[in-house]
Amino acid sequence: MDYFHIFSLPTKLTVDLPALEKSFYALSRKLHPDRFASRPAAEQAAALAESSNLNDAYRTLKDPIARTEYLLKLEGIELEEQSKAATEVARTTGVAKKQIVPPDLLEEAFELNMQLEEMRMAKKMGEDDPQLRHDLQAAKSAFDAKMSATQAELESLWSKWDAALDTNNAAAKTAARDAMVSLLNRRSYLRNLVRDVNEALET
């Protein structure tokens, strides 16, 4: 049973969070260990496994990004960063997972990486470059703004997905799905750029 069905929800991206929480606590009470204390060990183990699955489902569905990633997984799509194969290779080789660079960010990302390298070298030598620090902070602000824009685009796609589901419009579902994949990969890449800048700016 997938996470949506556990809570008797349609596979939509707009979720009534108070209702989800209420349902979660109601189901949690039914699976509380005290209710199974006198039951056979197999039943206790099954209830514990079901409770763990319920917690995972609630944690995933209450977070809009995790919810979107999970729905895409149900659709047979695993994002670049979440790919199990990529994760296994990274774990085995110690090399960070390669991400798809959005074409419109190539130039900015290249420039940023040059600045980050300069900042790392300056820090190694115990120096501080005020202009470089200012440039990195400006870059961070720009990427933060792009993150916000990406979030807004994602939210509009959630509505498009839900509408396509309601009307059983396969073409609209596919278009929304593919656009969400692209935006989530973009969001992930931007988030990593912001993280790298924050690390470089730490004194």
N, CA, C and O of each residue as an XYZ file, in Angstrom:
812
protein
N       0.847     -1.196      0.000
C       0.000      0.000      0.000
C       0.886      1.251      0.000
O       1.753      1.401      0.860
N       0.661      2.155     -0.978
C       1.509      3.344     -1.021
C       1.081      4.353      0.046
O       0.026      4.207      0.663
N       1.899      5.362      0.253
C       1.686      6.323      1.335
C       0.353      7.061      1.230
O      -0.279      7.356      2.245
N      -0.073      7.359      0.004
C      -1.337      8.076     -0.161
C      -2.508      7.204      0.287
O      -3.421      7.675      0.967
N      -2.472      5.931     -0.099
C      -3.572      5.037      0.238
C      -3.637      4.720      1.726
O      -4.709      4.430      2.256
N      -2.495      4.774      2.396
C      -2.498      4.546      3.851
C      -3.448      5.534      4.522
O      -4.141      5.191      5.481
N      -3.472      6.760      4.009
C      -4.340      7.808      4.573
C      -5.615      8.007      3.756
O      -6.327      8.996      3.931
N      -5.894      7.053      2.859
C      -7.090      7.130      1.998
C      -7.134      8.428      1.204
O      -8.186      9.053      1.063
N      -5.973      8.822      0.687
C      -5.865     10.061     -0.092
C      -5.679      9.749     -1.575
O      -5.082      8.729     -1.921
N      -6.186     10.617     -2.455
C      -5.878     10.457     -3.877
C      -4.410     10.855     -4.085
O      -3.828     11.551     -3.253
N      -3.824     10.414     -5.189
C      -2.411     10.731     -5.431
C      -2.284     12.157     -5.972
O      -1.866     12.381     -7.108
N      -2.657     13.104     -5.123
C      -2.590     14.519     -5.481
C      -1.492     15.210     -4.675
O      -1.048     14.714     -3.639
N      -1.074     16.354     -5.173
C       0.010     17.081     -4.516
C      -0.476     18.164     -3.566
O       0.314     18.712     -2.797
N      -1.756     18.474     -3.609
C      -2.337     19.399     -2.644
C      -2.999     18.562     -1.557
O      -3.935     17.809     -1.825
N      -2.507     18.700     -0.331
C      -2.981     17.874      0.779
C      -3.493     18.754      1.914
O      -2.887     19.772      2.249
N      -4.607     18.350      2.493
C      -5.158     19.043      3.662
C      -4.323     18.597      4.872
O      -4.554     17.523      5.430
N      -3.352     19.431      5.272
C      -2.417     19.032      6.321
C      -3.068     18.784      7.686
O      -2.715     17.803      8.341
N      -4.009     19.635      8.147
C      -4.669     19.336      9.426
C      -5.404     17.985      9.393
O      -5.382     17.239     10.372
N      -6.051     17.679      8.262
C      -6.760     16.399      8.129
C      -5.764     15.242      8.106
O      -6.023     14.181      8.673
N      -4.621     15.453      7.446
C      -3.574     14.429      7.400
C      -3.064     14.135      8.807
O      -2.891     12.976      9.184
N      -2.826     15.191      9.578
C      -2.328     15.032     10.948
C      -3.353     14.286     11.811
O      -2.998     13.392     12.579
N      -4.611     14.661     11.675
C      -5.684     14.021     12.447
C      -5.753     12.523     12.122
O      -5.883     11.688     13.017
N      -5.663     12.206     10.844
C      -5.701     10.816     10.405
C      -4.494     10.043     10.925
O      -4.606      8.885     11.327
N      -3.335     10.707     10.909
C      -2.104     10.074     11.389
C      -2.228      9.674     12.860
O      -1.884      8.553     13.236
N      -2.722     10.599     13.689
C      -2.833     10.294     15.117
C      -3.887      9.216     15.389
O      -3.731      8.407     16.304
N      -4.945      9.209     14.602
C      -5.980      8.178     14.762
C      -5.420      6.797     14.430
O      -5.668      5.828     15.146
N      -4.666      6.720     13.342
C      -4.068      5.443     12.941
C      -2.969      5.024     13.918
O      -2.801      3.839     14.204
N      -2.219      6.011     14.429
C      -1.153      5.715     15.396
C      -1.713      5.081     16.660
O      -1.123      4.158     17.221
N      -2.862      5.588     17.102
C      -3.483      5.039     18.311
C      -3.857      3.571     18.117
O      -3.721      2.760     19.033
N      -4.325      3.243     16.926
C      -4.710      1.852     16.645
C      -3.510      0.905     16.661
O      -3.646     -0.289     16.929
N      -2.324      1.467     16.367
C      -1.122      0.636     16.291
C      -0.233      0.768     17.524
O       0.886      0.256     17.537
N      -0.718      1.448     18.556
C       0.096      1.657     19.767
C       0.499      0.312     20.370
O      -0.329     -0.594     20.467
N       1.770      0.171     20.778
C       2.267     -1.104     21.335
C       1.416     -1.652     22.482
O       1.286     -2.868     22.618
N       0.834     -0.777     23.308
C       0.016     -1.235     24.449
C      -1.166     -2.086     23.998
O      -1.614     -2.977     24.721
N      -1.665     -1.804     22.800
C      -2.827     -2.542     22.285
C      -2.445     -3.965     21.857
O      -3.307     -4.824     21.673
N      -1.149     -4.191     21.706
C      -0.672     -5.492     21.221
C       0.172     -6.230     22.260
O       0.770     -7.264     21.964
N       0.216     -5.688     23.485
C       1.070     -6.258     24.538
C       0.776     -7.727     24.814
O       1.692     -8.500     25.094
N      -0.488     -8.118     24.738
C      -0.851     -9.505     25.055
C      -1.002    -10.380     23.808
O      -1.374    -11.550     23.898
N      -0.708     -9.792     22.648
C      -0.849    -10.544     21.394
C       0.412    -11.371     21.122
O       1.458    -11.114     21.718
N       0.321    -12.359     20.228
C       1.498    -13.148     19.855
C       2.612    -12.251     19.290
O       2.360    -11.163     18.773
N       3.824    -12.740     19.405
C       4.997    -11.966     18.961
C       4.896    -11.556     17.490
O       5.310    -10.459     17.115
N       4.345    -12.440     16.668
C       4.229    -12.136     15.227
C       3.317    -10.938     14.993
O       3.593    -10.096     14.138
N       2.226    -10.867     15.758
C       1.308     -9.730     15.621
C       1.953     -8.445     16.120
O       1.768     -7.380     15.530
N       2.705     -8.547     17.197
C       3.410     -7.373     17.725
C       4.408     -6.850     16.700
O       4.508     -5.644     16.474
N       5.141     -7.766     16.085
C       6.134     -7.383     15.078
C       5.469     -6.738     13.867
O       5.975     -5.762     13.313
N       4.325     -7.299     13.462
C       3.599     -6.763     12.301
C       3.083     -5.362     12.595
O       3.144     -4.479     11.740
N       2.571     -5.159     13.816
C       2.062     -3.840     14.204
C       3.195     -2.821     14.256
O       3.023     -1.664     13.873
N       4.353     -3.267     14.735
C       5.511     -2.373     14.815
C       5.962     -1.954     13.418
O       6.285     -0.790     13.183
N       5.981     -2.913     12.497
C       6.374     -2.619     11.110
C       5.366     -1.670     10.463
O       5.742     -0.751      9.736
N       4.086     -1.904     10.736
C       3.036     -1.053     10.173
C       3.136      0.371     10.738
O       2.926      1.353     10.025
N       3.460      0.459     12.028
C       3.616      1.763     12.669
C       4.793      2.528     12.078
O       4.719      3.739     11.865
N       5.883      1.805     11.816
C       7.070      2.428     11.218
C       6.747      2.946      9.817
O       7.168      4.039      9.439
N       6.000      2.157      9.057
C       5.603      2.552      7.708
C       4.677      3.771      7.756
O       4.762      4.666      6.915
N       3.795      3.786      8.754
C       2.870      4.912      8.930
C       3.652      6.203      9.212
O       3.343      7.258      8.659
N       4.658      6.106     10.072
C       5.493      7.278     10.393
C       6.218      7.796      9.152
O       6.296      9.002      8.917
N       6.753      6.849      8.355
C       7.445      7.236      7.117
C       6.483      7.936      6.164
O       6.821      8.938      5.534
N       5.269      7.378      6.075
C       4.262      7.947      5.171
C       3.888      9.366      5.601
O       3.799     10.267      4.767
N       3.672      9.560      6.889
C       3.285     10.878      7.398
C       4.408     11.896      7.189
O       4.169     13.022      6.752
N       5.626     11.485      7.506
C       6.776     12.382      7.357
C       6.941     12.811      5.895
O       7.285     13.958      5.609
N       6.692     11.877      4.982
C       6.841     12.173      3.546
C       5.726     13.071      3.034
O       5.991     14.052      2.339
N       4.487     12.747      3.368
C       3.356     13.473      2.798
C       3.156     14.868      3.392
O       2.571     15.734      2.742
N       3.630     15.095      4.611
C       3.426     16.423      5.193
C       4.420     17.438      4.638
O       4.211     18.645      4.766
N       5.508     16.957      4.018
C       6.508     17.839      3.416
C       6.251     17.933      1.915
O       6.317     16.918      1.223
N       5.961     19.125      1.395
C       5.565     19.231     -0.026
C       6.608     18.737     -1.023
O       6.260     18.147     -2.045
N       7.896     18.979     -0.727
C       8.939     18.524     -1.657
C       9.080     17.007     -1.592
O       9.150     16.342     -2.626
N       9.123     16.462     -0.378
C       9.217     15.003     -0.228
C       8.001     14.325     -0.846
O       8.105     13.254     -1.444
N       6.840     14.970     -0.690
C       5.598     14.442     -1.276
C       5.701     14.379     -2.804
O       5.311     13.394     -3.430
N       6.231     15.444     -3.378
C       6.380     15.507     -4.837
C       7.360     14.439     -5.317
O       7.100     13.738     -6.295
N       8.488     14.324     -4.617
C       9.486     13.323     -5.002
C       8.914     11.911     -4.887
O       9.202     11.046     -5.715
N       8.100     11.687     -3.855
C       7.501     10.365     -3.659
C       6.489     10.065     -4.767
O       6.456      8.954     -5.296
N       5.669     11.051     -5.114
C       4.685     10.842     -6.185
C       5.390     10.522     -7.506
O       4.952      9.653     -8.259
N       6.487     11.236     -7.774
C       7.237     10.970     -9.000
C       7.815      9.553     -8.985
O       7.877      8.878    -10.012
N       8.239      9.118     -7.784
C       8.756      7.751     -7.653
C       7.655      6.737     -7.975
O       7.913      5.719     -8.618
N       6.420      7.019     -7.523
C       5.289      6.148     -7.849
C       5.046      6.125     -9.357
O       4.553      5.142     -9.910
N       5.405      7.235    -10.006
C       5.240      7.334    -11.461
C       6.414      6.697    -12.212
O       6.482      6.743    -13.440
N       7.335      6.102    -11.448
C       8.465      5.417    -12.077
C       9.666      6.296    -12.347
O      10.562      5.918    -13.101
N       9.689      7.487    -11.726
C      10.794      8.418    -11.967
C      11.589      8.643    -10.688
O      11.036      9.007     -9.650
N      12.900      8.419    -10.780
C      13.768      8.685     -9.654
C      14.670      9.845    -10.046
O      15.349      9.791    -11.071
N      14.676     10.874     -9.245
C      15.473     12.056     -9.570
C      16.957     11.738     -9.528
O      17.395     10.807     -8.852
N      17.718     12.529    -10.265
C      19.166     12.331    -10.360
C      19.810     12.192     -8.984
O      20.580     11.261     -8.751
N      19.498     13.115     -8.070
C      20.146     13.121     -6.766
C      19.683     11.959     -5.889
O      20.441     11.477     -5.048
N      18.422     11.499     -6.086
C      17.888     10.429     -5.253
C      18.177      9.036     -5.818
O      17.888      8.025     -5.179
N      18.748      8.998     -7.021
C      18.984      7.716     -7.679
C      19.785      6.754     -6.807
O      20.866      7.093     -6.327
N      19.245      5.549     -6.607
C      19.943      4.548     -5.786
C      21.275      4.164     -6.426
O      22.274      3.967     -5.734
N      21.278      4.062     -7.752
C      22.512      3.689     -8.445
C      23.589      4.743     -8.210
O      24.746      4.419     -7.941
N      23.185      6.028     -8.318
C      24.133      7.120     -8.108
C      24.612      7.153     -6.664
O      25.780      7.430     -6.390
N      23.699      6.867     -5.749
C      24.059      6.837     -4.333
C      25.067      5.731     -4.051
O      26.028      5.933     -3.309
N      24.847      4.562     -4.646
C      25.737      3.418     -4.419
C      27.129      3.695     -4.977
O      28.136      3.376     -4.344
N      27.176      4.290     -6.167
C      28.470      4.632     -6.774
C      29.210      5.641     -5.904
O      30.416      5.520     -5.685
N      28.476      6.642     -5.409
C      29.085      7.666     -4.563
C      29.625      7.047     -3.276
O      30.707      7.406     -2.812
N      28.862      6.115     -2.704
C      29.279      5.473     -1.455
C      30.527      4.609     -1.689
O      31.429      4.573     -0.852
N      30.568      3.924     -2.821
C      31.673      3.012     -3.118
C      32.956      3.763     -3.468
O      34.041      3.405     -3.010
N      32.820      4.806     -4.282
C      34.003      5.515     -4.776
C      34.413      6.706     -3.934
O      35.552      7.169     -4.006
N      33.469      7.206     -3.128
C      33.774      8.401     -2.339
C      33.662      9.675     -3.151
O      33.957     10.764     -2.658
N      33.226      9.534     -4.425
C      33.067     10.700     -5.303
C      31.627     11.207     -5.188
O      30.681     10.419     -5.228
N      31.468     12.518     -5.045
C      30.131     13.109     -4.905
C      29.286     12.799     -6.135
O      29.795     12.717     -7.252
N      28.000     12.630     -5.910
C      27.086     12.341     -7.010
C      27.062     13.502     -8.003
O      26.986     14.672     -7.628
N      27.127     13.141     -9.257
C      27.104     14.164    -10.307
C      25.674     14.627    -10.517
O      24.750     13.817    -10.590
N      25.502     15.932    -10.615
C      24.167     16.476    -10.860
C      24.080     17.092    -12.243
O      25.066     17.579    -12.796
N      22.877     17.055    -12.783
C      22.641     17.695    -14.068
C      22.628     19.208    -13.846
O      21.887     19.713    -13.003
N      23.455     19.923    -14.610
C      23.492     21.382    -14.472
C      22.453     21.986    -15.407
O      22.530     21.782    -16.619
N      21.479     22.729    -14.869
C      20.511     23.393    -15.747
C      21.258     24.294    -16.733
O      22.100     25.089    -16.317
N      20.964     24.184    -18.031
C      21.709     24.936    -19.048
C      21.814     26.439    -18.775
O      22.858     27.042    -19.023
N      20.733     27.047    -18.261
C      20.758     28.497    -18.048
C      21.630     28.896    -16.851
O      21.894     30.079    -16.636
N      22.076     27.898    -16.072
C      22.921     28.213    -14.914
C      24.395     27.888    -15.156
O      25.235     28.123    -14.287
N      24.707     27.352    -16.326
C      26.081     26.926    -16.607
C      27.110     28.032    -16.390
O      28.109     27.837    -15.698
N      26.855     29.193    -16.989
C      27.812     30.297    -16.900
C      27.960     30.804    -15.463
O      29.069     31.028    -14.978
N      26.805     30.980    -14.790
C      26.843     31.463    -13.408
C      27.532     30.458    -12.485
O      28.289     30.838    -11.592
N      27.260     29.182    -12.711
C      27.862     28.139    -11.872
C      29.367     28.086    -12.080
O      30.123     27.905    -11.125
N      29.806     28.243    -13.328
C      31.242     28.250    -13.627
C      31.925     29.419    -12.921
O      32.966     29.255    -12.284
N      31.324     30.597    -13.046
C      31.868     31.801    -12.400
C      31.908     31.628    -10.885
O      32.885     31.992    -10.230
N      30.835     31.069    -10.342
C      30.772     30.869     -8.898
C      31.862     29.908     -8.429
O      32.525     30.158     -7.422
N      32.043     28.826     -9.151
C      33.067     27.853     -8.755
C      34.467     28.457     -8.774
O      35.301     28.111     -7.937
N      34.730     29.349     -9.712
C      36.019     30.066     -9.748
C      36.166     30.937     -8.490
O      37.229     30.971     -7.870
N      35.090     31.635     -8.127
C      35.125     32.496     -6.944
C      35.284     31.674     -5.660
O      36.003     32.066     -4.741
N      34.604     30.541     -5.620
C      34.709     29.677     -4.442
C      36.129     29.160     -4.271
O      36.640     29.086     -3.153
N      36.764     28.803     -5.384
C      38.148     28.330     -5.318
C      39.076     29.436     -4.838
O      39.986     29.190     -4.047
N      38.844     30.655     -5.317
C      39.645     31.804     -4.858
C      39.479     32.010     -3.355
O      40.450     32.258     -2.640
N      38.237     31.904     -2.887
C      37.967     32.102     -1.465
C      38.645     31.019     -0.621
O      39.201     31.300      0.441
N      38.591     29.779     -1.111
C      39.241     28.684     -0.364
C      40.746     28.905     -0.279
O      41.351     28.679      0.769
N      41.346     29.345     -1.372
C      42.792     29.599     -1.397
C      43.144     30.743     -0.446
O      44.131     30.672      0.286
N      42.325     31.798     -0.465
C      42.573     32.952      0.406
C      42.493     32.538      1.880
O      43.309     32.960      2.699
N      41.502     31.710      2.198
C      41.340     31.261      3.588
C      42.514     30.397      4.030
O      42.952     30.467      5.178
N      43.028     29.563      3.089
C      44.181     28.722      3.410
C      45.398     29.574      3.762
O      46.212     29.212      4.611
N      45.495     30.710      3.088
C      46.636     31.602      3.320
C      46.363     32.604      4.442
O      47.179     33.482      4.723
N      45.187     32.451      5.083
C      44.852     33.341      6.196
C      44.489     34.741      5.765
O      44.586     35.684      6.550
N      44.067     34.884      4.504
C      43.719     36.208      3.981
C      42.194     36.322      3.827
O      41.472     35.325      3.802
N      41.744     37.554      3.728
C      40.321     37.796      3.486
C      40.205     38.849      2.391
O      40.840     39.902      2.456
N      39.392     38.554      1.392
C      39.200     39.475      0.265
C      37.786     40.046      0.359
O      36.827     39.373     -0.019
N      37.641     41.280      0.858
C      36.304     41.871      1.034
C      35.474     41.899     -0.249
O      34.266     41.665     -0.208
N      36.113     42.185     -1.391
C      35.387     42.247     -2.653
C      34.866     40.875     -3.058
O      33.735     40.734     -3.522
N      35.718     39.863     -2.871
C      35.320     38.501     -3.195
C      34.180     38.051     -2.284
O      33.237     37.405     -2.740
N      34.266     38.391     -1.004
C      33.207     38.043     -0.055
C      31.895     38.716     -0.465
O      30.827     38.107     -0.399
N      31.991     39.981     -0.892
C      30.811     40.725     -1.342
C      30.204     40.068     -2.581
O      28.984     39.942     -2.693
N      31.076     39.647     -3.517
C      30.607     39.010     -4.752
C      29.896     37.681     -4.443
O      28.878     37.358     -5.056
N      30.440     36.925     -3.495
C      29.838     35.648     -3.129
C      28.487     35.854     -2.448
O      27.545     35.099     -2.686
N      28.397     36.869     -1.609
C      27.125     37.160     -0.948
C      26.064     37.587     -1.971
O      24.890     37.239     -1.853
N      26.510     38.351     -2.978
C      25.589     38.768     -4.045
C      25.117     37.551     -4.845
O      23.948     37.448     -5.218
N      26.060     36.630     -5.100
C      25.707     35.403     -5.834
C      24.713     34.574     -5.031
O      23.763     34.021     -5.586
N      24.934     34.492     -3.727
C      24.031     33.735     -2.860
C      22.622     34.337     -2.913
O      21.634     33.608     -3.006
N      22.537     35.658     -2.852
C      21.228     36.325     -2.922
C      20.523     36.014     -4.238
O      19.313     35.792     -4.273
N      21.302     36.002     -5.319
C      20.732     35.716     -6.642
C      20.214     34.280     -6.705
O      19.139     34.024     -7.248
N      20.984     33.349     -6.147
C      20.560     31.949     -6.168
C      19.375     31.717     -5.236
O      18.503     30.899     -5.531
N      19.341     32.431     -4.117
C      18.183     32.342     -3.211
C      16.909     32.785     -3.941
O      15.849     32.176     -3.799
N      17.042     33.868     -4.730
C      15.888     34.368     -5.486
C      15.430     33.342     -6.522
O      14.233     33.153     -6.737
N      16.403     32.679     -7.162
C      16.058     31.644     -8.148
C      15.368     30.465     -7.458
O      14.464     29.850     -8.024
N      15.801     30.155     -6.228
C      15.165     29.081     -5.458
C      13.703     29.420     -5.191
O      12.827     28.565     -5.324
N      13.443     30.671     -4.813
C      12.075     31.112     -4.535
C      11.215     31.030     -5.790
O      10.056     30.620     -5.738
N      11.798     31.425     -6.915
C      11.060     31.374     -8.183
C      10.748     29.928     -8.560
O       9.663     29.627     -9.057
N      11.705     29.043     -8.321
C      11.512     27.619     -8.613
C      10.390     27.049     -7.756
O       9.572     26.263     -8.235
N      10.354     27.450     -6.481
C       9.298     26.987     -5.569
C       7.922     27.433     -6.070
O       6.966     26.657     -6.054
N       7.832     28.683     -6.513
C       6.557     29.206     -7.019
C       6.100     28.431     -8.261
O       4.917     28.125     -8.413
N       7.056     28.118     -9.144
C       6.723     27.344    -10.348
C       6.243     25.945     -9.978
O       5.306     25.415    -10.575
N       6.909     25.352     -8.974
C       6.524     24.022     -8.519
C       5.084     24.010     -8.006
O       4.300     23.116     -8.323
N       4.759     25.022     -7.210
C       3.419     25.095     -6.625
C       2.343     25.196     -7.704
O       1.259     24.630     -7.564
N       2.650     25.918     -8.778
C       1.670     26.012     -9.868
C       1.526     24.660    -10.577
O       0.451     24.319    -11.071
N       2.620     23.901    -10.619
C       2.568     22.583    -11.255
C       1.786     21.578    -10.412
O       1.164     20.663    -10.951
N       1.817     21.750     -9.084
C       1.018     20.863     -8.231
C      -0.462     20.982     -8.603
O      -1.170     19.980     -8.708
N      -0.914     22.216     -8.801
C      -2.315     22.443     -9.182
C      -2.614     21.827    -10.552
O      -3.689     21.267    -10.767
N      -1.648     21.937    -11.478
C      -1.849     21.379    -12.820
C      -1.928     19.853    -12.764
O      -2.734     19.234    -13.458
N      -1.068     19.256    -11.917
C      -1.103     17.793    -11.768
C      -2.457     17.344    -11.213
O      -3.083     16.420    -11.731
N      -2.888     18.019    -10.152
C      -4.160     17.648     -9.507
C      -5.336     17.797    -10.472
O      -6.235     16.957    -10.499
N      -5.322     18.872    -11.261
C      -6.402     19.104    -12.226
C      -6.391     18.022    -13.304
O      -7.444     17.536    -13.719
N      -5.186     17.648    -13.753
C      -5.064     16.609    -14.780
C      -5.552     15.265    -14.245
O      -6.129     14.464    -14.980
N      -5.308     15.027    -12.940
C      -5.770     13.784    -12.313
C      -7.302     13.760    -12.255
O      -7.931     12.735    -12.519
N      -7.886     14.908    -11.906
C      -9.345     15.015    -11.804
C     -10.029     14.767    -13.151
O     -11.098     14.160    -13.217
N      -9.394     15.246    -14.219
C     -10.005     15.134    -15.553
C      -9.482     13.927    -16.339
O      -9.866     13.692    -17.485
N      -8.588     13.164    -15.678
C      -7.979     11.988    -16.317
C      -7.318     12.351    -17.648
O      -7.438     11.638    -18.645
N      -6.615     13.489    -17.625
C      -5.936     13.986    -18.824
C      -4.482     13.492    -18.809
O      -3.622     14.091    -18.164
N      -4.225     12.404    -19.522
C      -2.900     11.773    -19.509
C      -1.811     12.702    -20.034
O      -0.707     12.736    -19.490
N      -2.117     13.454    -21.085
C      -1.111     14.344    -21.669
C      -0.726     15.454    -20.685
O       0.449     15.794    -20.547
N      -1.728     16.010    -20.009
C      -1.463     17.078    -19.040
C      -0.678     16.537    -17.836
O       0.188     17.221    -17.291
N      -0.993     15.305    -17.434
C      -0.252     14.674    -16.331
C       1.209     14.502    -16.713
O       2.100     14.799    -15.917
N       1.457     14.026    -17.919
C       2.835     13.805    -18.379
C       3.601     15.117    -18.449
O       4.764     15.187    -18.050
N       2.943     16.161    -18.959
C       3.590     17.472    -19.068
C       3.935     18.017    -17.685
O       5.033     18.532    -17.474
N       2.997     17.905    -16.739
C       3.243     18.385    -15.371
C       4.338     17.565    -14.707
O       5.211     18.114    -14.034
N       4.290     16.259    -14.895
C       5.296     15.372    -14.304
C       6.705     15.716    -14.794
O       7.630     15.860    -13.995
N       6.857     15.847    -16.120
C       8.179     16.136    -16.684
C       8.693     17.505    -16.234
O       9.886     17.675    -15.986
N       7.786     18.475    -16.131
C       8.182     19.815    -15.681
C       8.615     19.778    -14.213
O       9.554     20.474    -13.826
N       7.931     18.965    -13.394
C       8.302     18.848    -11.981
C       9.683     18.221    -11.828
O      10.468     18.643    -10.979
N       9.980     17.215    -12.645
C      11.300     16.573    -12.593
C      12.392     17.609    -12.875
O      13.391     17.692    -12.160
N      12.179     18.385    -13.919
C      13.149     19.414    -14.297
C      13.332     20.447    -13.179
O      14.456     20.832    -12.857
N      12.216     20.888    -12.595
C      12.287     21.907    -11.542
C      12.920     21.370    -10.259
O      13.660     22.090     -9.589
N      12.640     20.127     -9.912
C      13.232     19.561     -8.700
C      14.737     19.363     -8.850
O      15.495     19.572     -7.903
N      15.170     18.953    -10.058
C      16.609     18.845    -10.293
C      17.265     20.230    -10.236
O      18.374     20.379     -9.724
N      16.565     21.240    -10.768
C      17.067     22.617    -10.714
C      17.156     23.084     -9.258
O      18.155     23.674     -8.848
N      16.102     22.814     -8.484
C      16.074     23.217     -7.077
C      17.224     22.573     -6.298
O      17.884     23.223     -5.487
N      17.444     21.297     -6.558
C      18.508     20.566     -5.875
C      19.877     21.163     -6.208
O      20.733     21.309     -5.335
N      20.067     21.505     -7.481
C      21.347     22.083     -7.906
C      21.562     23.454     -7.259
O      22.654     23.754     -6.776
N      20.519     24.277     -7.254
C      20.604     25.601     -6.636
C      20.892     25.494     -5.136
O      21.701     26.244     -4.590
N      20.214     24.547     -4.485
C      20.402     24.356     -3.041
C      21.869     24.016     -2.732
O      22.433     24.494     -1.749
N      22.471     23.183     -3.587
C      23.866     22.815     -3.378
C      24.808     23.988     -3.617
O      25.826     24.121     -2.939
N      24.466     24.837     -4.583
C      25.283     26.034     -4.814
C      25.245     26.956     -3.600
O      26.278     27.467     -3.167
N      24.055     27.163     -3.059
C      23.899     28.018     -1.871
C      24.670     27.425     -0.695
O      25.319     28.148      0.060
N      24.593     26.104     -0.546
C      25.335     25.430      0.533
C      26.837     25.671      0.388
O      27.520     25.963      1.369
N      27.357     25.544     -0.859
C      28.790     25.747     -1.094
C      29.209     27.180     -0.760
O      30.282     27.407     -0.200
N      28.344     28.153     -1.114
C      28.664     29.550     -0.812
C      28.679     29.774      0.694
O      29.579     30.427      1.222
N      27.684     29.233      1.380
C      27.621     29.387      2.841
C      28.864     28.828      3.513
O      29.402     29.426      4.445
N      29.317     27.671      3.030
C      30.516     27.037      3.600
C      31.745     27.917      3.344
O      32.597     28.072      4.219
N      31.828     28.486      2.148
C      32.985     29.330      1.812
C      33.007     30.627      2.619
O      34.075     31.150      2.939
N      31.822     31.140      2.944
C      31.722     32.413      3.666
C      31.934     32.254      5.173
O      32.123     33.240      5.884
N      31.902     31.018      5.650
C      32.127     30.802      7.079
C      33.530     31.243      7.449
O      34.498     30.955      6.744
N      33.624     31.953      8.577
C      34.935     32.447      8.993
C      35.597     31.467      9.943
O      36.712     31.711     10.404
